[in-house]
Amino acid sequence: MSDISNAARLLETLVAFPTVSHQSNRVLVAFVSDYLSELGVEHHIFPDESGAKEGLIAHIGPKTEGGVILSGHTDVVPTEGQSWRHNPWALTLEDGRYYGRGTCDMKGFVALVLAAVPQMLAQPLARPIQLAFSYDEEPGCLGTLPLIDVLAQHYPRAESVIVGEPTQMKVVTGHKGGIGIKTTLRGLAAHSSNPGRGVSAIAYALPLIEWHEQQMALQKATASHSGFDPAFTTLQVGTITGGTALNTVPDECIFESDIRYVPPQTAEDWVAAYRAEAAKVEAAMRESHPEASVTLSDIDIAPALAPEPGNAAEELARRLTGDNSDNLVAYQTEAGHFQTAGYATVVCGPGNIAQAHQADEYITADELHRGAAFLSKLIDSLH
């Protein structure tokens, strides 16, 4: 069985950095940079627009094209509102489980990759391995496109991408795409004793909210066997705020919606359809108040990963894992962005997605062993 002691030590350090998405990850990136520098690994750090977040890319092996990218994110979700038995920011080993925020999603994979760097350096690689660690994956893969741009600027183009999200080392070849949209309706306030003098933003929000439910019902009714669970595109409104007092016609309503679409549907088509519906509502509001508006903003898109049977990444991952099952998932990853950029891409990593974002999140020692064995086989296959 593979030795995971070094990976566990690295995981302990990574977990101790509270890299929740609304906080900086720079201390973690500095640690990884120092670790790679001590090993003599060439790497590049790039900031986000605010300078508070950083991504890191490393290149190991010859400066040739056709290599493999190992992709992971450094941010984690918050722990507030969750009841933890263990300290989320301290790695705890109990009954074969490593507890801590991010152990499964996805600092376990990052730790395994870092622990495997000495083996990468010791092998005469014929094709390179590139490490791609992003920021702000959890809020909507916001750091992925900058990472892909930096890869293109500084390093030879790889052939395959393995996104190490938790799949229990099964090869995932497709996932749904995701769209997040904030809708802001602005009407006209008035006293509730004479509501006809106002334009209720909440009342006009209702048909847009109902549109989500109607579309999901239509998608369910017309769904074919897609391999996803659920098999159809899902839509929902997750948050809503509006109004100032019970005796005042509300002049503002804001809600956020989430669309998880099945490929080959596209984000562009869904956004266009919703814009058209929002325009109808805005036109109706303006019949009573010409300055009324419906505005869509904060549109975040995580592209779907569409199955591409037989691509280089799939063939490589199946050969290394022995997994020939068909696996499609409803959650999103950075894989869709990589595929959109032209890379052969799969999702394959240690841990169970059921543990992601949960209180007392954990990854098992067995999953770490399996992940380490996978990386060892990958390195051997490239020399």
VOBA-1610 file (N, C-alpha, C; in pm, whole numbers, padded with zeros to 5 digits, always signed):
BEGIN
Met+00085-00120+00000Met+00000+00000+00000Met+00088+00124+00000Ser+00044+00227-00070Ser+00121+00350-00082Ser+00135+00419+00053Asp+00247+00491+00071Asp+00273+00565+00195Asp+00209+00704+00183Ile+00123+00736+00279Ile+00056+00866+00274Ile+00099+00956+00390Ser+00206+00919+00459Ser+00246+00996+00576Ser+00282+01140+00539Asn+00355+01159+00429Asn+00392+01294+00389Asn+00269+01372+00344Ala+00179+01304+00273Ala+00055+01369+00231Ala-00028+01411+00353Ala-00031+01328+00456Ala-00107+01361+00576Ala-00047+01483+00646Arg+00085+01491+00649Arg+00151+01608+00710Arg+00118+01735+00631Leu+00122+01723+00500Leu+00089+01839+00417Leu-00059+01876+00433Leu-00144+01776+00441Leu-00287+01803+00459Leu-00312+01874+00592Glu-00239+01834+00694Glu-00253+01900+00824Glu-00223+02050+00812Thr-00119+02083+00738Thr-00084+02223+00720Thr-00187+02296+00636Leu-00233+02234+00529Leu-00329+02298+00439Leu-00462+02325+00510Val-00508+02229+00589Val-00635+02245+00660Val-00628+02361+00759Ala-00511+02383+00817Ala-00495+02490+00918Ala-00510+02629+00859Phe-00500+02642+00727Phe-00524+02771+00662Phe-00674+02785+00635Pro-00743+02880+00700Pro-00889+02894+00681Pro-00921+02968+00551Thr-00900+02902+00441Thr-00913+02968+00310Thr-01057+02967+00261Val-01148+03014+00347Val-01287+03030+00306Val-01291+03133+00193Ser-01382+03114+00100Ser-01379+03191-00024Ser-01384+03342-00003His-01447+03389+00105His-01452+03534+00126His-01327+03586+00196Gln-01231+03498+00222Gln-01105+03539+00283Gln-00990+03513+00187Ser-00873+03567+00220Ser-00756+03549+00135Ser-00701+03407+00147Asn-00642+03361+00039Asn-00572+03231+00039Asn-00421+03248+00025Arg-00373+03371+00039Arg-00232+03399+00006Arg-00134+03326+00098Val-00171+03305+00224Val-00080+03235+00315Val-00062+03090+00270Leu-00170+03028+00228Leu-00161+02890+00176Leu-00074+02886+00051Val-00098+02979-00041Val-00020+02980-00164Val+00128+03004-00135Ala+00158+03088-00037Ala+00297+03112+00001Ala+00362+02985+00054Phe+00285+02908+00132Phe+00338+02780+00182Phe+00369+02685+00067Val+00275+02674-00026Val+00297+02585-00140Val+00416+02633-00222Ser+00427+02764-00241Ser+00539+02820-00317Ser+00672+02787-00250Asp+00680+02803-00118Asp+00804+02771-00046Asp+00838+02623-00058Tyr+00736+02540-00049Tyr+00756+02395-00060Tyr+00813+02360-00199Leu+00754+02417-00303Leu+00802+02388-00439Leu+00941+02447-00463Ser+00965+02564-00406Ser+01097+02626-00423Ser+01207+02541-00360Glu+01181+02484-00244Glu+01279+02398-00179Glu+01312+02276-00264Leu+01215+02234-00345Leu+01236+02119-00432Leu+01289+02160-00570Gly+01304+02290-00592Gly+01355+02339-00719Gly+01255+02335-00832Val+01126+02344-00799Val+01021+02334-00901Val+00985+02473-00952Glu+00987+02489-01083Glu+00947+02615-01145Glu+00798+02636-01127His+00760+02755-01082His+00617+02782-01065His+00590+02930-01081His+00463+02960-01097His+00421+03098-01124His+00298+03129-01038Ile+00300+03241-00968Ile+00188+03286-00886Ile+00121+03404-00954Phe-00011+03404-00957Phe-00083+03515-01018Phe-00197+03559-00926Pro-00219+03690-00913Pro-00322+03742-00823Pro-00456+03762-00894Asp-00561+03775-00814Asp-00687+03820-00870Asp-00686+03972-00879Glu-00795+04031-00923Glu-00797+04176-00944Glu-00780+04254-00814Ser-00826+04196-00703Ser-00815+04266-00575Ser-00678+04251-00511Gly-00604+04149-00551Gly-00475+04120-00490Gly-00485+04037-00364Ala-00608+04006-00322Ala-00627+03930-00199Ala-00621+03779-00221Lys-00644+03737-00344Lys-00643+03594-00377Lys-00531+03567-00478Glu-00481+03445-00474Glu-00375+03405-00568Glu-00397+03263-00616Gly-00357+03241-00740Gly-00350+03107-00795Gly-00205+03070-00818Leu-00179+02942-00836Leu-00041+02896-00856Leu-00038+02787-00961Ile+00060+02799-01049Ile+00082+02699-01154Ile+00228+02655-01146Ala+00250+02525-01156Ala+00386+02472-01156Ala+00406+02380-01275His+00529+02371-01320His+00563+02287-01436His+00678+02195-01397Ile+00658+02066-01417Ile+00760+01965-01385Ile+00782+01879-01507Gly+00907+01868-01549Gly+00937+01786-01666Gly+00979+01870-01784Pro+00988+01809-01901Pro+01039+01880-02019Pro+00944+01990-02064Lys+01001+02091-02129Lys+00920+02201-02181Lys+00862+02162-02317Thr+00774+02064-02313Thr+00710+02016-02434Thr+00559+02015-02414Glu+00487+02011-02526Glu+00342+02001-02519Glu+00301+01856-02495Gly+00172+01837-02467Gly+00119+01702-02454Gly+00120+01645-02314Gly+00142+01729-02214Gly+00149+01681-02077Gly+00013+01668-02012Val+00015+01657-01878Val-00106+01638-01799Val-00114+01748-01693Ile-00229+01809-01681Ile-00256+01908-01576Ile-00330+01840-01462Leu-00282+01861-01341Leu-00352+01817-01220Leu-00413+01940-01157Ser-00546+01947-01159Ser-00618+02069-01121Ser-00685+02054-00985Gly-00665+02155-00900Gly-00731+02158-00770Gly-00756+02301-00727His-00852+02321-00637His-00876+02456-00586His-00835+02465-00440Thr-00799+02586-00399Thr-00745+02608-00264Thr-00849+02661-00167Asp-00964+02704-00216Asp-01064+02763-00127Asp-01160+02657-00075Val-01225+02691+00036Val-01322+02601+00099Val-01447+02680+00133Val-01554+02608+00169Val-01678+02674+00208Val-01677+02706+00357Pro-01763+02797+00402Pro-01764+02836+00543Pro-01808+02724+00636Thr-01779+02742+00763Thr-01823+02647+00867Thr-01934+02706+00954Glu-01962+02836+00939Glu-02064+02899+01021Glu-02199+02828+01005Gly-02268+02812+01117Gly-02399+02749+01114Gly-02394+02598+01115Gln-02276+02540+01116Gln-02261+02395+01120Gln-02215+02351+01259Ser-02257+02233+01299Ser-02220+02179+01429Ser-02110+02075+01411Trp-01988+02115+01445Trp-01871+02028+01429Trp-01834+01964+01563Arg-01803+01835+01560Arg-01745+01769+01677Arg-01596+01795+01686His-01534+01818+01570His-01390+01839+01563His-01361+01984+01524Asn-01243+02029+01555Asn-01199+02162+01511Asn-01185+02158+01359Pro-01261+02239+01287Pro-01254+02232+01140Pro-01121+02276+01083Trp-01042+02351+01163Trp-00915+02404+01113Trp-00795+02331+01171Ala-00818+02211+01220Ala-00709+02125+01269Ala-00737+01983+01224Leu-00643+01920+01156Leu-00663+01785+01106Leu-00673+01688+01222Thr-00779+01607+01223Thr-00799+01508+01328Thr-00816+01371+01265Leu-00733+01276+01305Leu-00743+01138+01257Leu-00820+01056+01361Glu-00929+00997+01318Glu-01013+00917+01408Glu-01078+00804+01330Asp-01050+00681+01371Asp-01111+00563+01308Asp-01090+00561+01157Gly-00970+00595+01113Gly-00938+00588+00971Gly-00992+00703+00889Arg-01041+00807+00957Arg-01094+00924+00887Arg-01015+01048+00926Tyr-00978+01129+00827Tyr-00911+01256+00851Tyr-01017+01366+00844Tyr-01047+01425+00962Tyr-01149+01528+00971Tyr-01087+01667+00956Gly-01164+01759+00897Gly-01121+01898+00885Gly-01185+01959+00761Arg-01208+02091+00767Arg-01268+02158+00652Arg-01173+02152+00532Gly-01225+02100+00422Gly-01148+02089+00299Gly-01075+01958+00281Thr-01080+01870+00380Thr-01008+01743+00365Thr-01053+01667+00242Cys-01186+01671+00218Cys-01241+01602+00102Cys-01246+01694-00020Asp-01286+01818+00003Asp-01311+01912-00107Asp-01228+02039-00088Met-01104+02048-00145Met-01036+01935-00203Met-00886+01939-00169Lys-00861+01975-00042Lys-00722+01983+00002Lys-00657+01846+00012Gly-00737+01741+00025Gly-00680+01606+00025Gly-00607+01578-00105Phe-00670+01613-00217Phe-00606+01592-00347Phe-00484+01681-00362Val-00495+01807-00322Val-00381+01898-00333Val-00263+01846-00252Ala-00290+01796-00131Ala-00183+01741-00048Ala-00118+01620-00114Leu-00199+01533-00175Leu-00144+01416-00244Leu-00056+01458-00361Val-00100+01557-00435Val-00021+01604-00549Val+00112+01661-00502Leu+00109+01742-00398Leu+00233+01800-00346Leu+00326+01691-00293Ala+00269+01591-00226Ala+00351+01481-00173Ala+00414+01400-00284Ala+00351+01401-00403Ala+00403+01323-00516Ala+00508+01397-00596Val+00532+01525-00567Val+00628+01604-00645Val+00768+01541-00644Pro+00821+01495-00530Pro+00954+01431-00534Pro+00961+01313-00632Gln+00854+01235-00640Gln+00853+01124-00736Gln+00851+01178-00878Met+00777+01286-00902Met+00776+01348-01035Met+00915+01392-01075Leu+00987+01450-00980Leu+01121+01501-01009Leu+01221+01387-01029Ala+01196+01276-00964Ala+01291+01163-00973Ala+01277+01085-01103Gln+01163+01100-01169Gln+01140+01025-01292Gln+01186+01105-01413Pro+01244+01038-01512Pro+01278+01107-01638Pro+01152+01122-01724Leu+01070+01221-01690Leu+00942+01237-01758Leu+00961+01269-01906Ala+00890+01197-01989Ala+00890+01228-02132Ala+00789+01336-02165Arg+00685+01346-02082Arg+00584+01450-02095Arg+00568+01518-01960Pro+00543+01647-01960Pro+00541+01721-01833Pro+00413+01701-01753Ile+00423+01733-01626Ile+00308+01743-01537Ile+00299+01888-01491Gln+00181+01944-01503Gln+00158+02081-01459Gln+00057+02081-01344Leu+00090+02154-01238Leu+00001+02167-01123Leu-00075+02299-01137Ala-00206+02294-01124Ala-00289+02414-01141Ala-00380+02428-01020Phe-00343+02520-00931Phe-00419+02542-00807Phe-00487+02679-00814Ser-00617+02680-00809Ser-00695+02802-00832Ser-00749+02860-00702Tyr-00802+02981-00714Tyr-00876+03046-00606Tyr-01023+03059-00648Asp-01110+03081-00552Asp-01251+03112-00576Asp-01323+03012-00667Glu-01298+02884-00644Glu-01376+02784-00716Glu-01516+02773-00658Glu-01527+02777-00526Glu-01655+02754-00460Glu-01761+02857-00498Pro-01729+02986-00514Pro-01833+03083-00550Pro-01878+03074-00696Gly-01820+02987-00775Gly-01860+02978-00915Gly-01745+02967-01011Cys-01637+02902-00969Cys-01520+02882-01055Cys-01466+03014-01109Leu-01463+03116-01022Leu-01423+03249-01066Leu-01275+03258-01099Gly-01193+03174-01038Gly-01050+03181-01062Gly-01000+03091-01172Thr-01091+03019-01238Thr-01048+02920-01337Thr-01004+02983-01468Leu-01081+03077-01520Leu-01043+03140-01647Leu-00911+03215-01637Pro-00886+03292-01529Pro-00753+03353-01516Pro-00642+03249-01512Leu-00666+03137-01446Leu-00565+03031-01440Leu-00535+02976-01578Ile-00639+02951-01655Ile-00619+02897-01791Ile-00544+02998-01877Asp-00573+03126-01860Asp-00501+03230-01936Asp-00352+03230-01900Val-00321+03219-01772Val-00181+03219-01728Val-00109+03094-01778Leu-00176+02981-01776Leu-00118+02859-01832Leu-00075+02882-01977Ala-00165+02941-02055Ala-00137+02963-02197Ala-00021+03060-02217Gln-00006+03156-02126Gln+00099+03257-02140Gln+00238+03204-02105His+00245+03111-02011His+00375+03077-01953His+00425+02935-01982Tyr+00335+02844-02019Tyr+00379+02705-02026Tyr+00329+02635-02152Pro+00400+02530-02197Pro+00354+02453-02313Pro+00216+02394-02286Arg+00138+02382-02390Arg+00000+02336-02374Arg-00005+02188-02342Ala-00080+02154-02239Ala-00100+02015-02201Ala-00206+01951-02289Glu-00207+01819-02287Glu-00307+01745-02364Glu-00430+01713-02280Ser-00407+01675-02153Ser-00514+01624-02069Ser-00519+01698-01936Val-00639+01706-01881Val-00660+01765-01750Val-00734+01665-01662Ile-00682+01646-01542Ile-00751+01566-01441Ile-00786+01659-01326Val-00915+01683-01309Val-00963+01766-01200Val-00990+01673-01082Gly-00917+01695-00972Gly-00917+01599-00863Gly-01027+01614-00761Glu-01147+01657-00803Glu-01260+01663-00711Glu-01295+01522-00661Pro-01360+01512-00545Pro-01387+01380-00488Pro-01487+01297-00569Thr-01439+01189-00627Thr-01524+01096-00704Thr-01505+00952-00658Gln-01434+00933-00544Gln-01396+00799-00498Gln-01313+00727-00604Met-01233+00805-00675Met-01143+00758-00780Met-01216+00695-00898Lys-01345+00724-00912Lys-01416+00687-01033Lys-01394+00795-01139Val-01401+00757-01264Val-01376+00850-01374Val-01509+00915-01413Val-01522+01044-01385Val-01641+01120-01421Val-01615+01193-01551Thr-01698+01165-01650Thr-01676+01221-01784Thr-01772+01333-01819Gly-01866+01363-01731Gly-01960+01470-01760Gly-02026+01523-01635His-02054+01653-01635His-02133+01710-01527His-02219+01824-01580Lys-02321+01858-01506Lys-02410+01966-01546Lys-02337+02100-01542Gly-02389+02193-01620Gly-02342+02330-01611Gly-02423+02406-01508Gly-02372+02519-01464Gly-02441+02597-01362Gly-02447+02744-01397Ile-02559+02806-01365Ile-02577+02950-01386Ile-02633+03010-01258Gly-02569+03114-01210Gly-02622+03191-01098Gly-02658+03331-01146Ile-02777+03377-01111Ile-02824+03508-01158Ile-02889+03583-01043Lys-02856+03711-01029Lys-02927+03799-00936Lys-03022+03887-01015Thr-03148+03887-00974Thr-03251+03967-01040Thr-03296+04078-00945Thr-03292+04201-00993Thr-03333+04317-00913Thr-03449+04387-00981Leu-03562+04394-00912Leu-03679+04466-00963Leu-03695+04595-00884Arg-03715+04705-00954Arg-03738+04834-00890Arg-03872+04890-00938Gly-03962+04910-00841Gly-04094+04962-00872Gly-04113+05101-00816Leu-04225+05122-00748Leu-04256+05254-00694Leu-04325+05236-00559Ala-04268+05296-00456Ala-04325+05284-00322Ala-04452+05367-00309Ala-04539+05319-00224Ala-04662+05392-00193Ala-04717+05338-00062His-04807+05414+00001His-04869+05367+00125His-04968+05257+00092Ser-04974+05158+00179Ser-05059+05043+00150Ser-05208+05078+00153Ser-05243+05195+00207Ser-05382+05236+00205Ser-05430+05271+00065Asn-05335+05298-00024Asn-05369+05327-00164Asn-05263+05263-00254Pro-05261+05129-00260Pro-05154+05060-00334Pro-05153+05089-00483Gly-05263+05138-00537Gly-05266+05168-00680Gly-05172+05278-00720Arg-05126+05357-00623Arg-05031+05463-00654Arg-04887+05411-00666Gly-04867+05287-00628Gly-04733+05229-00633Gly-04724+05116-00734Val-04603+05064-00748Val-04577+04946-00832Val-04498+04848-00745Ser-04561+04739-00710Ser-04501+04644-00617Ser-04395+04559-00686Ala-04269+04579-00644Ala-04161+04499-00701Ala-04177+04352-00664Ile-04230+04326-00545Ile-04249+04186-00503Ile-04357+04119-00588Ala-04466+04189-00612Ala-04573+04131-00692Ala-04525+04096-00833Tyr-04444+04185-00891Tyr-04394+04158-01026Tyr-04281+04056-01026Ala-04222+04032-00911Ala-04120+03925-00903Ala-04183+03787-00912Leu-04309+03778-00869Leu-04373+03647-00862Leu-04376+03572-00996Pro-04414+03638-01108Pro-04414+03562-01235Pro-04274+03516-01277Leu-04171+03592-01239Leu-04035+03548-01272Leu-03994+03430-01187Ile-04034+03432-01061Ile-04006+03317-00975Ile-04081+03195-01025Glu-04206+03216-01062Glu-04286+03106-01113Glu-04229+03052-01244Trp-04166+03140-01323Trp-04105+03095-01449Trp-04004+02984-01423His-03927+02996-01316His-03830+02892-01283His-03899+02757-01260Glu-04007+02760-01184Glu-04080+02636-01155Glu-04144+02579-01281Gln-04200+02666-01364Gln-04263+02619-01487Gln-04160+02555-01581Gln-04044+02620-01593Gln-03941+02566-01680Gln-03891+02431-01630Met-03875+02418-01498Met-03827+02291-01445Met-03931+02180-01468Ala-04058+02214-01451Ala-04163+02115-01478Ala-04160+02071-01624Leu-04139+02168-01715Leu-04132+02136-01857Leu-04010+02048-01886Gln-03897+02082-01825Gln-03777+02002-01845Gln-03797+01859-01795Lys-03861+01846-01681Lys-03886+01713-01625Lys-03979+01632-01715Ala-04083+01699-01766Ala-04182+01630-01848Ala-04125+01584-01981Thr-04026+01655-02031Thr-03971+01622-02164Thr-03834+01557-02157Ala-03790+01522-02036Ala-03654+01468-02019Ala-03640+01332-02083Ser-03526+01311-02146Ser-03489+01179-02195Ser-03382+01124-02102His-03343+01002-02121His-03240+00943-02035His-03106+01009-02064Ser-03063+01093-01971Ser-02939+01167-01993Ser-02821+01109-01918Gly-02849+01022-01821Gly-02742+00968-01739Gly-02716+01050-01614Phe-02778+01168-01605Phe-02763+01252-01487Phe-02873+01221-01386Asp-02849+01259-01261Asp-02947+01243-01155Asp-02959+01375-01079Pro-03073+01446-01093Pro-03186+01415-01180Pro-03151+01431-01328Ala-03231+01368-01412Ala-03197+01357-01554Ala-03221+01485-01632Phe-03283+01585-01569Phe-03325+01705-01641Phe-03261+01829-01580Thr-03271+01939-01653Thr-03224+02068-01603Thr-03311+02113-01487Thr-03249+02160-01380Thr-03322+02207-01263Thr-03305+02358-01247Leu-03410+02423-01197Leu-03409+02566-01174Leu-03471+02594-01038Gln-03416+02690-00967Gln-03476+02728-00840Gln-03433+02868-00800Val-03516+02933-00720Val-03483+03061-00657Val-03439+03031-00515Gly-03316+03071-00481Gly-03259+03033-00353Gly-03267+03138-00245Thr-03266+03268-00282Thr-03276+03375-00183Thr-03369+03483-00237Ile-03432+03557-00144Ile-03518+03668-00185Ile-03525+03770-00072Thr-03517+03898-00108Thr-03535+04007-00013Thr-03617+04116-00080Gly-03690+04194+00001Gly-03766+04302-00057Gly-03857+04368+00045Gly-03892+04491+00016Gly-03984+04563+00102Gly-03918+04626+00222Thr-03986+04727+00278Thr-03934+04799+00395Thr-04029+04791+00514Ala-04158+04777+00489Ala-04256+04771+00598Ala-04383+04708+00545Leu-04463+04653+00638Leu-04583+04582+00593Leu-04689+04677+00538Asn-04679+04806+00570Asn-04778+04902+00520Asn-04725+04989+00406Thr-04619+04938+00338Thr-04560+05012+00227Thr-04550+04922+00104Val-04599+04971-00008Val-04581+04898-00134Val-04431+04889-00162Pro-04379+04768-00177Pro-04233+04753-00191Pro-04182+04803-00325Asp-04081+04890-00318Asp-04025+04943-00442Asp-03904+04864-00490Glu-03864+04762-00413Glu-03749+04681-00455Glu-03768+04536-00413Cys-03724+04448-00499Cys-03719+04305-00468Cys-03597+04247-00538Ile-03519+04171-00463Ile-03398+04110-00518Ile-03403+03960-00487Phe-03381+03879-00588Phe-03371+03736-00562Phe-03260+03675-00647Glu-03210+03562-00601Glu-03101+03491-00669Glu-03150+03354-00713Ser-03120+03321-00836Ser-03165+03193-00889Ser-03048+03109-00937Asp-03074+02981-00945Asp-02972+02881-00979Asp-03029+02789-01085Ile-02955+02773-01194Ile-02995+02684-01303Ile-02884+02582-01324Arg-02920+02456-01318Arg-02823+02347-01342Arg-02866+02274-01469Tyr-02797+02305-01577Tyr-02844+02257-01708Tyr-02767+02135-01757Val-02839+02054-01833Val-02785+01929-01887Val-02725+01956-02025Pro-02600+01917-02049Pro-02547+01929-02185Pro-02624+01834-02277Pro-02645+01873-02405Pro-02580+01982-02478Pro-02650+02117-02469Gln-02744+02135-02376Gln-02798+02269-02354Gln-02685+02363-02317Thr-02705+02492-02341Thr-02599+02588-02316Thr-02645+02697-02218Ala-02550+02754-02148Ala-02579+02864-02057Ala-02632+02984-02134Glu-02578+03008-02252Glu-02619+03124-02331Glu-02767+03117-02365Asp-02815+02999-02400Asp-02957+02985-02434Asp-03046+03007-02312Trp-03004+02956-02198Trp-03085+02974-02077Trp-03087+03120-02033Val-02975+03186-02038Val-02971+03327-02000Val-03056+03410-02095Ala-03049+03380-02223Ala-03129+03453-02322Ala-03278+03434-02296Ala-03317+03310-02263Ala-03459+03282-02237Ala-03507+03359-02114Tyr-03424+03364-02011Tyr-03463+03436-01890Tyr-03465+03587-01913Arg-03370+03637-01990Arg-03371+03780-02023Arg-03501+03819-02094Ala-03545+03733-02184Ala-03668+03762-02258Ala-03787+03769-02162Glu-03791+03678-02064Glu-03900+03679-01967Glu-03893+03803-01878Ala-03771+03839-01837Ala-03753+03958-01754Ala-03794+04084-01829Ala-03769+04088-01959Ala-03807+04204-02041Ala-03959+04220-02046Lys-04032+04108-02050Lys-04178+04114-02051Lys-04229+04173-01920Val-04171+04129-01809Val-04213+04179-01679Val-04181+04328-01666Glu-04063+04368-01713Glu-04025+04509-01707Glu-04121+04594-01788Ala-04160+04547-01905Ala-04253+04622-01990Ala-04388+04639-01919Ala-04433+04534-01849Ala-04560+04542-01776Ala-04550+04642-01661Met-04437+04644-01591Met-04418+04739-01481Met-04418+04883-01532Arg-04357+04905-01647Arg-04344+05041-01699Arg-04475+05099-01750Glu-04575+05013-01768Glu-04706+05066-01804Glu-04762+05153-01692Ser-04721+05121-01567Ser-04766+05199-01452Ser-04661+05298-01403His-04533+05267-01428His-04426+05354-01380His-04310+05346-01481Pro-04294+05449-01565Pro-04195+05443-01675Pro-04052+05418-01629Glu-04020+05449-01502Glu-03883+05430-01454Glu-03863+05294-01387Ala-03963+05211-01387Ala-03948+05077-01329Ala-03847+04997-01410Ser-03784+04899-01343Ser-03681+04822-01414Ser-03669+04681-01357Val-03621+04594-01443Val-03581+04458-01403Val-03439+04439-01455Thr-03345+04420-01363Thr-03204+04412-01400Thr-03147+04276-01360Leu-03074+04215-01452Leu-03003+04090-01423Leu-02855+04123-01403Ser-02797+04071-01296Ser-02656+04098-01267Ser-02592+03978-01201Asp-02461+03989-01176Asp-02384+03882-01111Asp-02412+03747-01177Ile-02409+03748-01310Ile-02435+03623-01383Ile-02306+03540-01386Asp-02306+03435-01306Asp-02191+03345-01298Asp-02222+03216-01373Ile-02131+03177-01460Ile-02153+03058-01542Ile-02039+02959-01520Ala-02075+02838-01484Ala-01979+02727-01479Ala-02018+02632-01591Pro-01940+02626-01698Pro-01979+02545-01813Pro-01994+02398-01777Ala-02082+02333-01848Ala-02097+02189-01831Ala-01974+02116-01884Leu-01951+01997-01831Leu-01852+01906-01888Leu-01929+01803-01970Ala-01919+01813-02100Ala-01992+01722-02188Ala-01909+01596-02213Pro-01968+01479-02203Pro-01892+01356-02232Pro-01833+01358-02372Glu-01706+01323-02381Glu-01636+01310-02509Glu-01570+01172-02510Pro-01647+01070-02544Pro-01595+00933-02535Pro-01463+00915-02607Gly-01369+00854-02535Gly-01241+00821-02595Gly-01140+00931-02597Asn-01167+01045-02532Asn-01066+01150-02535Asn-00944+01107-02452Ala-00834+01181-02469Ala-00707+01140-02410Ala-00713+01133-02257Ala-00782+01227-02195Ala-00790+01228-02049Ala-00870+01109-01998Glu-00979+01079-02065Glu-01060+00964-02023Glu-00983+00834-02038Glu-00916+00817-02153Glu-00840+00695-02174Glu-00730+00679-02069Leu-00662+00790-02037Leu-00556+00786-01937Leu-00613+00750-01801Ala-00718+00819-01757Ala-00774+00795-01625Ala-00831+00654-01612Arg-00894+00605-01715Arg-00949+00469-01709Arg-00837+00366-01703Arg-00731+00390-01776Arg-00618+00297-01774Arg-00554+00292-01636Leu-00544+00406-01570Leu-00478+00412-01440Leu-00566+00361-01328Thr-00697+00381-01338Thr-00787+00340-01230Thr-00849+00203-01253Gly-00856+00161-01379Gly-00928+00038-01410Gly-01079+00056-01409Asp-01126+00180-01394Asp-01269+00209-01388Asp-01324+00232-01528Asn-01416+00145-01571Asn-01478+00158-01701Asn-01626+00188-01691Ser-01672+00231-01574Ser-01813+00262-01555Ser-01845+00400-01611Asp-01974+00423-01636Asp-02021+00554-01684Asp-02064+00636-01564Asn-02002+00753-01547Asn-02030+00836-01431Asn-02052+00981-01473Leu-02175+01028-01455Leu-02212+01166-01478Leu-02265+01222-01347Val-02234+01348-01317Val-02273+01405-01188Val-02345+01538-01208Ala-02422+01576-01105Ala-02502+01698-01115Ala-02427+01821-01066Tyr-02323+01803-00985Tyr-02249+01918-00935Tyr-02152+01971-01042Gln-02103+02093-01019Gln-02011+02154-01115Gln-01868+02153-01063Thr-01775+02159-01158Thr-01633+02167-01126Thr-01567+02261-01226Glu-01437+02275-01212Glu-01361+02356-01307Glu-01341+02285-01441Ala-01382+02158-01448Ala-01358+02080-01569Ala-01425+02140-01692Gly-01545+02198-01673Gly-01614+02256-01787Gly-01536+02370-01851His-01470+02451-01769His-01389+02560-01823His-01270+02504-01901Phe-01206+02401-01847Phe-01092+02342-01918Phe-01136+02283-02052Gln-01250+02214-02051Gln-01298+02156-02176Gln-01331+02265-02278Thr-01394+02372-02231Thr-01427+02483-02320Thr-01302+02544-02382Ala-01190+02538-02307Ala-01063+02591-02357Ala-00992+02491-02447Gly-01053+02376-02472Gly-00997+02281-02567Gly-00918+02167-02510Tyr-00917+02152-02378Tyr-00844+02041-02316Tyr-00933+01917-02304Ala-00875+01800-02325Ala-00942+01675-02290Ala-00945+01668-02138Thr-01064+01651-02079Thr-01078+01669-01935Thr-01168+01564-01873Val-01129+01516-01755Val-01215+01432-01672Val-01204+01479-01528Val-01296+01432-01446Val-01291+01456-01302Val-01263+01323-01236Cys-01160+01319-01152Cys-01123+01193-01087Cys-01036+01226-00967Gly-01085+01195-00848Gly-01007+01225-00730Gly-01054+01148-00609Pro-00978+01154-00500Pro-01012+01079-00379Pro-01120+01147-00296Gly-01194+01068-00221Gly-01296+01121-00134Gly-01435+01103-00191Asn-01534+01122-00105Asn-01674+01106-00142Asn-01741+01242-00142Ile-01804+01278-00253Ile-01866+01410-00266Ile-01973+01432-00159Ala-02026+01325-00103Ala-02127+01339+00002Ala-02071+01408+00126Gln-01939+01405+00143Gln-01876+01470+00257Gln-01847+01617+00233Ala-01847+01659+00108Ala-01813+01797+00075Ala-01913+01893+00137His-01863+02001+00197His-01943+02109+00254His-02015+02070+00382Gln-01993+01950+00432Gln-02065+01903+00550Gln-01991+01937+00679Ala-02065+01940+00790Ala-02000+01945+00921Ala-01921+01816+00940Asp-01806+01827+01008Asp-01718+01712+01027Asp-01682+01646+00894Glu-01654+01730+00796Glu-01605+01683+00666Glu-01483+01594+00687Tyr-01474+01488+00610Tyr-01358+01400+00625Tyr-01324+01331+00493Ile-01202+01280+00488Ile-01160+01189+00382Ile-01098+01068+00451Thr-01123+00951+00400Thr-01071+00832+00466Thr-00925+00807+00427Ala-00855+00736+00517Ala-00717+00698+00487Ala-00712+00610+00363Asp-00813+00526+00345Asp-00816+00439+00227Asp-00825+00521+00099Glu-00907+00628+00100Glu-00917+00713-00018Glu-00785+00783-00047Leu-00716+00825+00057Leu-00585+00888+00036Leu-00487+00788-00023His-00490+00665+00025His-00402+00562-00032His-00433+00539-00179Arg-00561+00534-00213Arg-00600+00512-00352Arg-00558+00630-00440Gly-00573+00752-00386Gly-00530+00869-00462Gly-00380+00871-00483Ala-00304+00833-00380Ala-00158+00828-00393Ala-00115+00725-00496Ala-00181+00609-00495Ala-00148+00504-00591Ala-00178+00550-00734Phe-00288+00622-00752Phe-00324+00674-00883Phe-00217+00770-00935Leu-00173+00861-00850Leu-00071+00958-00893Leu+00061+00889-00922Ser+00095+00787-00844Ser+00219+00713-00870Ser+00214+00645-01007Lys+00101+00584-01039Lys+00085+00520-01170Lys+00090+00625-01283Leu+00030+00742-01257Leu+00032+00846-01358Leu+00175+00890-01387Ile+00252+00911-01283Ile+00391+00954-01301Ile+00469+00847-01378Asp+00451+00722-01341Asp+00522+00614-01412Asp+00482+00607-01560Ser+00358+00642-01589Ser+00311+00632-01728Ser+00368+00740-01818Leu+00425+00844-01758Leu+00472+00957-01837Leu+00622+00957-01864His+00692+00853-01818His+00838+00852-01845His+00872+00750-01952
//
